[in-house]
Amino acid sequence: MIVYLMCFILFLTGMYGVLSQRNLIKIVIGLSVMEISIFLFMALIGYIDAGVAPIVTQTGEQLIYVDPLPQAMVLTAIVIGLATNAMLLAIAIRLYKKYKTFDVRKINQLKG
């Protein structure tokens, strides 16, 4: 139970970084922290204590298998998150080249 609470605290830390910062790079880092907490939570959902890999053999013993679906979803989400972060950083760099600042409030005030 404490691990799920730590995932929630990590998510709130990332959300605080997104909502309280003015710098675009720090906002992207906050989004990455939120994303990592979700990945961790999804991986924890599929964890079973003393579970084994879901490889079925012909033996008749009853084993507890770990669900591989959350792990596959996390791998897919990591790839999508990497592409999203790369695009956000590329947009931040383009905004910096145009406005010479990463500050969101200054970019909002500038016209052109």
Backbone as a ProteinNet text record, in pm:
[ID]
protein_1_A
[PRIMARY]
MIVYLMCFILFLTGMYGVLSQRNLIKIVIGLSVMEISIFLFMALIGYIDAGVAPIVTQTGEQLIYVDPLPQAMVLTAIVIGLATNAMLLAIAIRLYKKYKTFDVRKINQLKG
[TERTIARY]
82.3	0	85.2	199	285.4	345.6	365.6	424.6	327.3	199.5	99.8	90.9	104.1	104	225.4	339.3	459.1	443.8	375	346.4	259.3	161.4	72.4	149	238.9	319.2	412.5	470.4	554.9	474.6	352.4	265.1	232.1	201.6	170.7	292.2	411.9	534.3	551.4	528.5	535.1	428.5	307.9	200.6	232.3	291.8	333.1	437.1	529.6	629.5	569.1	466.1	400.4	321.7	250.8	162.2	234.7	348.6	411.8	528.3	580.1	698.8	661.7	751.7	735.1	823.9	931.8	1028.9	974.4	981.4	927.2	1001.3	1131.6	1208.4	1167.4	1146.2	1103.2	962.5	878.4	744.1	752.2	839	856.8	912.2	1003.6	1057.1	946.2	859.5	745.8	652.7	628.4	546.2	612.9	744.8	817.2	807.7	814.9	801.6	661.7	560.4	423.8	411	472.6	467.2	535.7	649.9	722.9	643.7	573.6	492.7	379	322.9	217.5	274.9	395	458.9	484	532.5	559.4	430.7	324.2	196	144.1	155	106.7	188.1	318.2	401	369	335.4	300	166.3	77.8	-51.7	-32.7	62.5	84.3	172.2	226.8	316.7	237.6	281.8	225.5	340.4	328.5	434	447.7	568.5	602.7	541.9	512.4	460.3	573.4	542.4	641.8	602.2	696.7	670.9	561.3	477.4	364.4	406	490.7	531.7	470.9	377.6	304.5	382.9	406.4	472.6	371.7	414.1	323.9	313.8	383.6	372.7	237	191.8	58.3	52.5	162.6	159.1	90.7	23.2	-48.4	45.1	69.5	158	79.7	128.2	69.7	151.6	84.2	152.1	135.1	238	234.2	168.8	84.3	16.1	112.8	141.6	237.4	176.8	45.9	-17.9	22.7	26.6	71.6	216	301.1	438.9	445.2	366.1	362.9	304.8	204.7	147.8	248.6	327.7	429.2	536.4	577.9	677.3	625.2	500.4	440.7	429.2	389.6	375.3	510.2	617	749.8	789.1	762.1	794.7	712.6	585.1	499.9	543.3	578	624.5	755.2	845.1	970.6	946.1	857.1	825.6	758.6	671.3	604.2	703.1	793.4	893.8	987	1024.7	1110.5	1040.4	911.7	837.3	820.7	793.6	780.5	911.3	1022.6	1151.7	1185.5	1147.8	1170.9	1089.1	966.1	883.3	942.6	992.9	1054.5	1178.5	1257.4	1377.2	1338.3	1236.5	1190.6	1137.7	1065.6	1018.1	1134	1237.8	1353.8	1427.4	1439.2	1505.6	1428.8	1297.5	1216.8	1209.2	1185.4	1160.7	1278.3	1383.2	1501.8	1471	1370.6	1337.3	1257.5	1270.3	1189.8	1072.7	1065	961	826.1	729.5	598	526.1	540.1	468.6	523.8	654.6	711.8	673.2	670.4	629.8	484	399.9	259.3	238.7	326.6	312.9	365	457.8	514.8	418.3	419.2	334.1	424.1	385.5	461.6	522.1
-120.8	0	125.1	121.9	239.1	272.6	171.1	195.1	272.4	240.8	313.9	458.9	479.7	614.9	693.3	627	693.5	729.7	645.7	679.5	804.6	812.6	928.6	1054.6	1043.1	1158.6	1202.2	1107.6	1140.6	1210.8	1164.9	1229.5	1372.7	1391.5	1526.2	1617.8	1562.2	1641.3	1690.5	1603.3	1643.9	1745.9	1727.9	1822.8	1960.1	1960.5	2087.3	2156.9	2079.1	2136.6	2194.2	2130.8	2181.3	2308.1	2310.4	2422.9	2544.5	2523.7	2635.4	2698.2	2633.8	2684.8	2771.9	2864.6	2948.3	2901.6	2832.6	2790.1	2668.6	2674.4	2565.8	2433.4	2438.3	2315.7	2250.6	2330.2	2275.5	2217.7	2275.9	2221.7	2084.9	2072.3	1942.9	1838.8	1879.3	1786.8	1743.4	1835.7	1800.6	1701.2	1719.7	1623.7	1486.8	1484.6	1357.8	1286.3	1361.4	1300.9	1242.3	1313.9	1260.6	1132.4	1132.2	1016.5	895.4	917.3	808.1	750.4	836.8	784.2	696.3	731.7	647.8	515.5	518.5	393.9	302.4	359.3	281.3	221.5	301	251.5	137.2	151.7	45.9	-82.5	-69.1	-188.1	-253.7	-172.9	-228	-301	-261.2	-329.3	-475.6	-499.7	-635.7	-720.7	-663.3	-738.3	-828.6	-952.7	-1048.9	-1107.2	-1103.1	-1154.6	-1305.3	-1350.2	-1491.1	-1543.4	-1453.5	-1494.4	-1534.6	-1616.1	-1661.9	-1611.7	-1620.5	-1578.8	-1666.4	-1609.2	-1685.8	-1780.8	-1875	-1978.5	-2109.2	-2161.3	-2280.9	-2404.6	-2492.7	-2619.6	-2732.6	-2852.8	-2967.5	-3025.5	-2968.6	-3021.5	-2985.5	-3062.8	-3045.9	-2954.7	-2891.5	-2808.9	-2674.6	-2627.6	-2500.2	-2386.7	-2294.8	-2182.3	-2051.8	-1950.3	-1816.4	-1741.5	-1698.9	-1631.7	-1480.8	-1410.2	-1264.6	-1224.3	-1122.6	-1074.3	-991.2	-1030	-955	-833.2	-817.4	-708	-569.3	-543.6	-411	-380	-480.8	-457.8	-419.4	-485.7	-451.6	-312.1	-276.8	-142.4	-35.4	-62.4	33.2	49.7	-58.5	-47.4	38	18.2	99.2	245	267.5	404.7	475.1	402.5	463.3	516.6	440.5	484.7	608.5	607	721.2	843	821.8	931.1	990.4	906.9	956.3	1046.6	1005.1	1087.3	1218.3	1212.5	1333.4	1430.2	1378.8	1464.7	1526.1	1449.5	1503.2	1614.9	1597.4	1700.8	1825.7	1808.5	1923.2	2000.5	1929.5	1997.3	2067.6	2008.3	2073.5	2202.5	2199.6	2320.4	2425.9	2383.6	2478.1	2542.9	2465.2	2521.4	2619.3	2585.6	2678.7	2808.4	2799.1	2920.3	3001.6	2933.5	3006.2	3078.6	3013.5	3078.7	3200.7	3195.7	3308.7	3420.8	3387.3	3488.9	3512.3	3430	3441.7	3427.9	3351.8	3325.5	3195.4	3131	3013.4	3048.2	3172.1	3214.5	3221.4	3147.2	3139.1	3273.8	3345.2	3473.6	3576.6	3578.8	3672.7	3635.2	3506.2	3462.3	3499	3488.3	3521.7	3670.1	3754.8	3899.4	3946.8	3872.2	3913.6	3882.2	3967.5	3947.1	3935.4	3846.8	3838.3	3710.5
0	0	0	69.6	78.1	-58.7	-141.3	-273	-361.5	-352.7	-430	-383.5	-254.8	-200.7	-250.2	-258.9	-310.3	-458	-535.4	-675.5	-682.4	-595.2	-592.6	-552.7	-455.4	-413.5	-526.1	-597.8	-712.3	-820.8	-844	-942.1	-899.4	-771.9	-723.3	-730.1	-709.9	-723.3	-866.2	-962	-1102.3	-1137.2	-1084.1	-1111.1	-1051.5	-932.9	-872.6	-960.4	-1016.1	-1105.6	-1230.4	-1283.1	-1404.2	-1373.6	-1261.9	-1232.5	-1173.8	-1109.7	-1039.8	-1115.9	-1215.7	-1285	-1404.2	-1437.1	-1555.4	-1669.4	-1636.8	-1736.6	-1813	-1946.2	-2028.5	-2005.5	-1986.2	-1964.2	-1832.7	-1729.7	-1600.5	-1609.1	-1691.6	-1712	-1779.6	-1879.3	-1947	-1849.9	-1762.5	-1661.9	-1566	-1525.8	-1440.1	-1507.5	-1636.9	-1710.9	-1716.5	-1729.7	-1732.1	-1597.7	-1488.8	-1355.9	-1337.6	-1383.3	-1376.2	-1458.1	-1574.3	-1662.7	-1599.1	-1537.7	-1473.3	-1356.8	-1283.2	-1172.1	-1223.7	-1336.8	-1394.9	-1443.4	-1503	-1545.5	-1426.4	-1319.3	-1198.8	-1142.7	-1140.7	-1090.7	-1176.4	-1308.5	-1396.7	-1380	-1360	-1338.3	-1204.4	-1103.8	-973.5	-975.2	-1063.1	-1072.9	-1114.6	-1204.7	-1253.1	-1164	-1057.5	-970.1	-875.9	-865.4	-770.8	-690.5	-560	-474	-494.5	-517.9	-541.7	-671.1	-765	-894.8	-988.3	-1085.4	-1182.6	-1320.7	-1412.3	-1549.9	-1610.7	-1695.2	-1750.1	-1862	-1828.2	-1922.6	-1873.8	-1948.5	-1907	-1950.9	-1855.9	-1885.6	-1867.9	-1895.3	-1887.4	-1747.1	-1651	-1515	-1458	-1365.8	-1310.1	-1189	-1149.8	-1028.7	-1055.4	-953.4	-961.4	-924.3	-1017.2	-994	-1007.1	-941.5	-953.7	-1058.4	-1165	-1274.6	-1264.1	-1308.7	-1314.9	-1446	-1440.6	-1560.5	-1644.8	-1769.3	-1850.9	-1921.4	-1918.6	-1990.9	-1939.2	-1807.6	-1763.1	-1803.4	-1805.2	-1846.8	-1994.4	-2076.5	-2218.5	-2240.5	-2161.3	-2172.8	-2131.9	-2028.9	-1984.2	-2091.4	-2154.1	-2260.9	-2376.3	-2413.3	-2518.5	-2475.4	-2351.7	-2301.4	-2291.2	-2263.3	-2258.4	-2395.5	-2499.2	-2634.5	-2672	-2640.4	-2670.4	-2588.4	-2461.6	-2376.7	-2425.5	-2476.5	-2530.5	-2651	-2739.1	-2855.5	-2814.2	-2716.8	-2669.4	-2606.2	-2523.5	-2460.9	-2563.9	-2663.8	-2769.3	-2845.5	-2873	-2943.3	-2856.7	-2727.4	-2638	-2626.2	-2618	-2611.3	-2742.2	-2854.9	-2983.4	-2994.4	-2946.9	-2947.8	-2854.7	-2738.9	-2644.9	-2706.1	-2777.9	-2841.3	-2951.4	-3028.4	-3133.4	-3072.7	-2961.7	-2894.4	-2839.5	-2790.2	-2739.3	-2852.6	-2967.7	-3081.3	-3129.5	-3120	-3167.2	-3064.6	-2936.6	-2834.1	-2739.1	-2746.5	-2660.3	-2511.5	-2477.5	-2338.1	-2328.4	-2211.5	-2181.4	-2089.6	-2046.3	-1951.7	-2023	-1970.9	-2034.2	-2029.1	-1921.3	-1908.2	-2006.7	-2028.6	-2124.8	-2267.6	-2296.8	-2430.7	-2455.2	-2353.2	-2365.4	-2392.1	-2338	-2354.4	-2490.8	-2550.1	-2677.7	-2790.1	-2888.8	-3007.6	-3130.5	-3221.9	-3347	-3374
[MASK]
++++++++++++++++++++++++++++++++++++++++++++++++++++++++++++++++++++++++++++++++++++++++++++++++++++++++++++++++

